[in-house]
Amino acid sequence: MGFFGQIGTVTKLGFSTLRSRLGASLVVVIGMGCAVGAFLSVMSLSAGVTSAISRGHADRALVMSQGAQFEGASSISRTNVGTIADSPGIAKAADGRPAVSAEVSSNLSVVKKSDGLFTYLEVRGVGPEILSVRPEIHMLQGRMFRPGKFEVIVGRNTPTLYEGIGLGDKLALPQGDWTVVGIFESGGDMLESAILTDAETLASALRQPAYRSVWVKLQSPAAFATLRQALISNPALSVELTSESDYLRREGANITTILKVIAYVVGGIMGLGAMFGALNTMYSAVSNRRVEIATLRALGFRGSAVVFSVLAESLGLAVLGAVIGAVFAWAAFAGHLQSFGGIAIRLGVTPGMAVGGILFAVFLAFIGGIFPAVKAARQPIATAIRAT
Amino acid sequence: MKYIPLVFAGLWRKPTRTVFTFLSVMVAFILFGILASIESGFAHQIAIARLDRLFVDARFGGNMPIAYQNKIAVLPGVTVVEPTIGLGGYWKDRTNGFGVTMADERYVQARPEYHLTTAQMREIDRSRTGIVISRKLSERYGWKVGDRIPMTSTTRQVDGSTTWMFDVKFITDNYDFPDVAMFALGSYKYFDEARAADKGTVGRFLVRIADPNRAAAVGRAIDNLFANSPQPTRTMSEKANAEAGTASIGNITFFTRSIISAVLFMLLFLTGNTMMQSVRERIPEFAVLKTIGFSDTGVLSLVLAEAVTLCVLAGVAGLTLMKFVVPPLVKGLPGNADALLRMPWSAAVAGLGFALLTACIAGFFPALRVKRLNVVDALAGR
């Protein structure tokens, strides 16, 4: 019998006696299942945030005042908006005007449907060329807002998560009631958790003399350098240009890092616990099968075949547990919409994450199996075979 | 007491198994400690938040005229009105962000937990550029009393500069969150004179009220004052604000408790399996014990005592690590991570309770098996 044949036979024998060791084997399955399930549950939130912030377009960029780290800290005067719009590198809209959107912002306090507590939603006043700057915006229901009227359109996530935001509803915004006239989608990005309206109308209702920031559509991703140079060298301006991808990455970096650390700490510690459980189980399995293994060795089976068979059992149990944990996390969380710090996050369990979790379990099961396996292969045949 | 050596002898019969079980229970309780600390950290923020302190903010964002303070102050039940505005920026490098809250001497009454004195706040006003900083902020950037700190911001001064100079005058702390609070307080008067635009505006009024039960009523009265003005307000108690703020991060209690349940579930199987195996191997020994006069309850207690000893010792080890070893290790972590990893004694006690409970459930069936053991059959190896 060849080496692989030996491995096959010994492994088959091992699995066939698994029934008598069911209780102990369940420890590995449950341990790995809990560890992988917990890891993937936390990661699903991180993946949701990542997918919401990773939708930056290379040909879109943001102009903020010099030194501003985020849009809220930026302020750009009306005259400067004109200067920025006339700079080179900016794409033209269908009507021939520069594709820029000078924006202002306000907020609306809303009540979450999930727990009845309030949170703030961003209300973004956008320029008339918004559809050239953000072509991914499509109306799902209703129509676009009209400038000069107190009208807004809302991202498609908002009616699901918050009270009182539906087509035709009135929102308490500056200077009175604003009507929801449309619901839009925006390719799954964070705008789908926001409310959009006309910048001029919102700015005058807020009595704000300046804009907050200016979003621009570039002629091409390469035009970024051209525009940046033009903005920096213009002595009338004190602004900086950030690509949308960089901006979103910077905004989301902290939170995704925190979530990943939590996932790794939780998954890692539970995995460690599960690994010790696997060690216990496999040591006891080896000890139960002592006579059987010694008999096989006496019949001429090689020690390495025994090692492989013990490892195979450990890995098999771990993978079974990990798959159960992954399926559980996927069924419980994937696709759920959750309000997270004022933005709607669609939780996701990606195949990559699931494979990562299963590989982690395989790694732990390898450590949990290798020491007992070597012990099994090394035990002196003569004494082991007589043991009772 | 005389049975203690017997309990340990039972546990030490297979050292490897006991050690592995001990380690897995220990790491499980480290994780329990981490999650319980996070949960209690957020609960503390809500518990400590006051109902008798109101935050008055601009309803649609932006700032409010400082003149609002006089209208708010005369409302019945209002004891203190303190106008504040934040200035944010960074020190030397963009990653070294910090903020200064501009205030005046009324801040002492508005936030008594800061242990400030009126004399200190007057000195801040007098020196114009003086600031009070928290101990955590001082440790974070190594700032000492007497240091001069330049802040790069986006707020322009009258002379066109966007760099603000501050002098560290005092170091204090927020005694509701000792060692972890990050704040700096400066002079509103100086800031308002120095800034180029938006003079005379306020970001938030802190309002103290005499009767916490009237928080909602006073809040409504304040908002009604300005409902038809160009800049309406939104007033909320600090309590309501903390609850909503915590909830906006997600349902933390649900999150931590789900994982704790998964950990305990896993633990139950692990220790249960260890005890079951251990008892199965020792059936003849228990039969001998019964033969020499141990009662059924006696052997049952012996098995339970083993389970409890193992779980509680491992639990104590894990919780001790979490309580005393982890906090110094995470001191350098950014943000408030270290604040969230401080395990209160209540969580440690709860952890021990769970260790005991796990041991009792996991040890129950093996113990029952030993109790019901038929001596003759067991000795005969049947």
Chai-1 contact restraints between the chains, C-beta under 6 A:
chainA,res_idxA,chainB,res_idxB,connection_type,confidence,min_distance_angstrom,max_distance_angstrom,comment,restraint_id
A,G23,B,N273,contact,1.0,0.0,6.0,A-B,restraint_1
A,A24,B,N273,contact,1.0,0.0,6.0,A-B,restraint_2
A,V27,B,F269,contact,1.0,0.0,6.0,A-B,restraint_3
A,V27,B,L270,contact,1.0,0.0,6.0,A-B,restraint_4
A,V27,B,N273,contact,1.0,0.0,6.0,A-B,restraint_5
A,I30,B,M266,contact,1.0,0.0,6.0,A-B,restraint_6
A,I30,B,F269,contact,1.0,0.0,6.0,A-B,restraint_7
A,G31,B,M266,contact,1.0,0.0,6.0,A-B,restraint_8
A,C34,B,A262,contact,1.0,0.0,6.0,A-B,restraint_9
A,C34,B,M266,contact,1.0,0.0,6.0,A-B,restraint_10
A,A38,B,I259,contact,1.0,0.0,6.0,A-B,restraint_11
A,A38,B,A262,contact,1.0,0.0,6.0,A-B,restraint_12
A,S65,B,T154,contact,1.0,0.0,6.0,A-B,restraint_13
A,G67,B,T152,contact,1.0,0.0,6.0,A-B,restraint_14
A,G67,B,T154,contact,1.0,0.0,6.0,A-B,restraint_15
A,A68,B,T154,contact,1.0,0.0,6.0,A-B,restraint_16
A,A73,B,T154,contact,1.0,0.0,6.0,A-B,restraint_17
A,S106,B,F60,contact,1.0,0.0,6.0,A-B,restraint_18
A,S106,B,G61,contact,1.0,0.0,6.0,A-B,restraint_19
A,N107,B,G61,contact,1.0,0.0,6.0,A-B,restraint_20
A,D115,B,A247,contact,1.0,0.0,6.0,A-B,restraint_21
A,L117,B,A244,contact,1.0,0.0,6.0,A-B,restraint_22
A,L117,B,A247,contact,1.0,0.0,6.0,A-B,restraint_23
A,F118,B,A244,contact,1.0,0.0,6.0,A-B,restraint_24
A,T119,B,S248,contact,1.0,0.0,6.0,A-B,restraint_25
A,P174,B,F60,contact,1.0,0.0,6.0,A-B,restraint_26
A,R207,B,P230,contact,1.0,0.0,6.0,A-B,restraint_27
A,V266,B,I259,contact,1.0,0.0,6.0,A-B,restraint_28
A,I269,B,V27,contact,1.0,0.0,6.0,A-B,restraint_29
A,I269,B,L31,contact,1.0,0.0,6.0,A-B,restraint_30
A,L272,B,V27,contact,1.0,0.0,6.0,A-B,restraint_31
A,G273,B,S24,contact,1.0,0.0,6.0,A-B,restraint_32
A,G273,B,V27,contact,1.0,0.0,6.0,A-B,restraint_33
A,G273,B,A28,contact,1.0,0.0,6.0,A-B,restraint_34
A,F276,B,F20,contact,1.0,0.0,6.0,A-B,restraint_35
A,F276,B,L23,contact,1.0,0.0,6.0,A-B,restraint_36
A,F276,B,S24,contact,1.0,0.0,6.0,A-B,restraint_37
A,G277,B,S24,contact,1.0,0.0,6.0,A-B,restraint_38
A,G277,B,L270,contact,1.0,0.0,6.0,A-B,restraint_39
A,L279,B,F20,contact,1.0,0.0,6.0,A-B,restraint_40
A,N280,B,R17,contact,1.0,0.0,6.0,A-B,restraint_41
A,N280,B,F20,contact,1.0,0.0,6.0,A-B,restraint_42
A,S284,B,Q277,contact,1.0,0.0,6.0,A-B,restraint_43
A,F340,B,G250,contact,1.0,0.0,6.0,A-B,restraint_44
A,G341,B,S248,contact,1.0,0.0,6.0,A-B,restraint_45
